[in-house]
Amino acid sequence: MSAIYSLAFQDRIVILSDGAVYDADGVVCELASKVWVAGHAPFAVTGNGNWDLQQCHAEAIVHLASVDTAIDYLEIQLSIAKRRRLDATALANGAGILVAGYSQTKGFRQVYAPFHNLDPRFEPLELVEVEEFSATPMISDAGAAAFERILADLESMGAEFFSDRGADLFEVLRQERTSQPGAAGYQHLVGGHVDLTMVYMEGVATKRLRQWPDTIGQKIRPKQAAPQ
């Protein structure tokens, strides 16, 4: 599972992402960027679910010519997956891929391809165009209230909100303990760092907002955050 939150504005798409990859017991096995950036065109790729499948798709997509050809790739891969008639077990071990970019013909585009059955908001194997996207751990009532209090500043601050308060949003998620598919018990599942990726007409910029002292080989153990 990844913590991803993205939102499209008139002049950019912003993506917040964490950086911890962990096993079924919640033990960190890798600290990595979860956003892949195309070096030659204004688009980026991220995802949630199976980490190996995320990497496989993303590393293929970022070499494509544009966000439009990236979306074409996803449509083809979803069609192949449908023809394979994946069962529930295969879908439960799948990944979701989000592509965000600027198209010369269609403007800013953000699409999500769920190669899994883990999110009831999305039909498995059906491409969907989105303005806002989130893939986060389950959150408690208290966590949801703290999240909403921070998010209340978004309307007045616009896209700049993410630079100023994006890390605070993910600090709330980091405090939550949640389960993951196929694993017993509840773990903290947001860690490593918080990255902000900004997709503009001209290109993509990434900024690290916060670094956490998580360690490979150990579980995520956040310090208690101050009330928001």
C-alpha positions as CSV (number, residue, x, y, z in Angstrom):
1,M,0.0,0.0,0.0
2,S,1.1,3.5,-0.7
3,A,-0.1,6.8,0.6
4,I,-0.9,8.9,-2.5
5,Y,-3.0,12.1,-2.8
6,S,-3.3,14.1,-6.0
7,L,-5.3,17.0,-7.3
8,A,-5.6,18.7,-10.6
9,F,-5.6,22.5,-10.9
10,Q,-5.8,24.8,-13.9
11,D,-2.1,25.2,-14.2
12,R,-0.7,22.0,-12.7
13,I,-1.3,18.6,-11.1
14,V,0.1,18.0,-7.6
15,I,0.9,14.6,-6.2
16,L,1.8,13.8,-2.6
17,S,3.5,10.5,-1.9
18,D,5.2,8.6,0.9
19,G,8.4,6.5,0.6
20,A,8.1,3.3,2.6
21,V,7.9,-0.2,1.0
22,Y,7.2,-2.9,3.6
23,D,6.4,-6.6,3.8
24,A,3.2,-8.3,5.1
25,D,4.3,-7.8,8.7
26,G,4.8,-4.0,8.2
27,V,8.6,-4.3,8.3
28,V,10.3,-1.7,6.0
29,C,12.1,-3.5,3.2
30,E,12.9,-0.4,1.0
31,L,12.8,3.4,1.2
32,A,12.1,4.7,-2.3
33,S,10.5,7.4,-4.4
34,K,7.0,6.2,-5.4
35,V,6.7,8.6,-8.3
36,W,8.4,8.0,-11.7
37,V,9.0,11.1,-13.8
38,A,9.3,11.1,-17.6
39,G,12.5,13.0,-18.5
40,H,11.3,14.1,-22.0
41,A,7.6,15.0,-21.6
42,P,5.4,16.6,-18.8
43,F,4.0,13.5,-17.1
44,A,4.6,11.3,-14.1
45,V,3.5,7.9,-12.9
46,T,2.7,6.6,-9.4
47,G,0.5,3.9,-7.9
48,N,-0.6,1.7,-5.1
49,G,-0.8,-2.0,-4.3
50,N,1.8,-4.6,-5.4
51,W,5.2,-2.8,-5.4
52,D,6.8,-5.0,-8.0
53,L,3.9,-4.5,-10.4
54,Q,3.9,-0.8,-9.9
55,Q,7.6,-0.6,-10.8
56,C,7.1,-2.8,-13.9
57,H,4.4,-0.7,-15.3
58,A,5.9,2.7,-14.3
59,E,9.3,1.9,-15.8
60,A,7.7,1.0,-19.1
61,I,5.4,4.0,-19.1
62,V,8.0,6.8,-18.4
63,H,9.8,5.9,-21.7
64,L,6.7,6.6,-23.8
65,A,6.4,9.7,-25.9
66,S,3.6,11.6,-24.0
67,V,0.9,11.3,-21.4
68,D,-1.5,10.4,-24.3
69,T,0.6,7.4,-25.3
70,A,1.0,6.5,-21.6
71,I,-2.8,6.4,-21.3
72,D,-3.0,4.3,-24.5
73,Y,-0.5,1.9,-22.9
74,L,-2.8,1.5,-19.8
75,E,-5.8,0.9,-22.0
76,I,-4.0,-1.9,-23.9
77,Q,-2.7,-3.5,-20.6
78,L,-6.2,-3.4,-19.1
79,S,-7.6,-5.1,-22.2
80,I,-5.0,-7.8,-22.0
81,A,-5.8,-8.3,-18.3
82,K,-9.5,-8.7,-19.1
83,R,-8.8,-11.3,-21.8
84,R,-6.7,-13.3,-19.2
85,R,-9.8,-13.4,-17.0
86,L,-7.9,-12.8,-13.8
87,D,-9.4,-14.4,-10.7
88,A,-10.0,-12.7,-7.4
89,T,-6.7,-13.9,-6.0
90,A,-4.7,-12.4,-8.9
91,L,-6.7,-9.1,-8.6
92,A,-6.1,-9.0,-4.8
93,N,-2.3,-9.0,-5.5
94,G,-2.5,-6.4,-8.3
95,A,-1.5,-2.8,-8.5
96,G,-3.2,0.5,-9.3
97,I,-1.4,2.9,-11.7
98,L,-2.0,6.6,-11.8
99,V,-0.7,8.7,-14.7
100,A,-0.7,12.5,-14.5
101,G,0.5,14.8,-17.2
102,Y,-0.1,17.6,-19.7
103,S,-1.4,16.7,-23.2
104,Q,-0.9,19.1,-26.1
105,T,-4.4,18.3,-27.3
106,K,-6.4,17.7,-24.2
107,G,-4.7,19.7,-21.5
108,F,-4.0,18.3,-18.0
109,R,-5.0,14.7,-17.7
110,Q,-5.0,12.3,-14.8
111,V,-6.1,8.7,-15.2
112,Y,-6.2,5.7,-12.9
113,A,-5.9,2.1,-14.0
114,P,-6.9,-0.4,-11.2
115,F,-5.3,-3.7,-12.0
116,H,-6.8,-4.9,-8.7
117,N,-10.1,-5.3,-6.8
118,L,-9.0,-3.6,-3.5
119,D,-10.8,-0.3,-3.8
120,P,-14.6,-0.3,-4.0
121,R,-14.6,3.1,-5.6
122,F,-13.2,1.7,-8.8
123,E,-14.3,-1.1,-11.1
124,P,-11.4,-3.5,-11.5
125,L,-9.7,-3.3,-14.9
126,E,-11.6,-0.2,-16.0
127,L,-9.7,3.0,-16.8
128,V,-11.1,6.1,-15.1
129,E,-10.2,9.8,-15.6
130,V,-10.0,11.7,-12.3
131,E,-9.5,15.2,-11.1
132,E,-8.7,14.1,-7.5
133,F,-7.2,10.8,-6.4
134,S,-6.4,9.3,-3.0
135,A,-5.0,6.0,-2.0
136,T,-4.3,6.0,1.8
137,P,-4.6,3.7,4.8
138,M,-7.9,3.4,6.5
139,I,-8.2,6.3,8.9
140,S,-9.9,6.6,12.3
141,D,-12.6,9.2,13.1
142,A,-10.1,11.3,15.0
143,G,-7.6,11.0,12.2
144,A,-10.2,12.0,9.6
145,A,-11.1,15.0,11.7
146,A,-7.5,16.1,11.9
147,F,-7.1,15.5,8.2
148,E,-10.1,17.7,7.4
149,R,-8.9,20.5,9.7
150,I,-5.7,20.7,7.7
151,L,-7.4,20.4,4.4
152,A,-9.7,23.3,5.2
153,D,-6.8,25.6,4.2
154,L,-6.8,24.3,0.6
155,E,-9.6,26.5,-0.7
156,S,-7.8,29.7,0.4
157,M,-4.3,28.6,-0.4
158,G,-4.8,26.8,-3.7
159,A,-2.0,24.7,-5.1
160,E,0.5,26.3,-2.7
161,F,-1.3,24.5,0.1
162,F,0.6,21.3,-0.8
163,S,4.1,22.8,-0.3
164,D,3.1,24.4,3.0
165,R,0.8,21.8,4.5
166,G,1.2,18.6,2.5
167,A,3.6,17.0,4.9
168,D,1.2,17.8,7.8
169,L,-1.6,15.8,6.0
170,F,0.7,12.8,5.7
171,E,1.8,13.2,9.3
172,V,-1.8,12.5,10.2
173,L,-1.9,9.4,8.0
174,R,1.5,8.2,9.5
175,Q,-0.1,8.1,13.0
176,E,-2.8,5.7,11.9
177,R,-2.6,1.9,12.4
178,T,-4.3,-0.1,9.7
179,S,-4.4,-3.5,8.1
180,Q,-3.2,-4.5,4.7
181,P,-4.6,-7.3,2.4
182,G,-3.4,-10.7,3.3
183,A,-1.7,-9.6,6.6
184,A,-2.8,-10.1,10.2
185,G,-2.9,-7.3,12.7
186,Y,-2.6,-3.5,12.4
187,Q,0.5,-1.6,11.5
188,H,1.7,1.9,10.8
189,L,2.1,2.0,7.0
190,V,3.1,5.5,6.0
191,G,6.8,6.2,6.2
192,G,10.1,7.1,4.7
193,H,9.4,10.6,3.5
194,V,6.8,12.9,1.9
195,D,7.4,14.0,-1.7
196,L,5.5,16.6,-3.6
197,T,5.5,16.2,-7.4
198,M,4.2,19.1,-9.5
199,V,3.3,18.4,-13.1
200,Y,3.3,21.6,-15.2
201,M,2.8,22.3,-18.9
202,E,6.6,22.6,-19.3
203,G,7.7,19.7,-17.2
204,V,7.7,18.0,-13.8
205,A,9.3,19.1,-10.5
206,T,9.7,17.1,-7.3
207,K,10.4,18.5,-3.8
208,R,11.0,16.5,-0.6
209,L,8.7,18.0,2.1
210,R,9.6,15.8,5.1
211,Q,12.0,13.0,5.9
212,W,11.2,10.5,8.7
213,P,13.8,8.4,10.6
214,D,12.4,5.0,9.4
215,T,14.9,2.1,9.1
216,I,15.0,-0.8,6.7
217,G,14.4,-4.0,8.6
218,Q,12.2,-2.4,11.2
219,K,8.6,-1.5,11.5
220,I,7.4,2.1,11.2
221,R,7.1,3.6,14.7
222,P,6.0,7.2,14.5
223,K,6.4,9.7,17.3
224,Q,3.1,11.0,18.6
225,A,2.2,14.1,16.5
226,A,1.2,17.3,18.1
227,P,-2.6,18.1,17.7
228,Q,-3.4,19.9,14.5
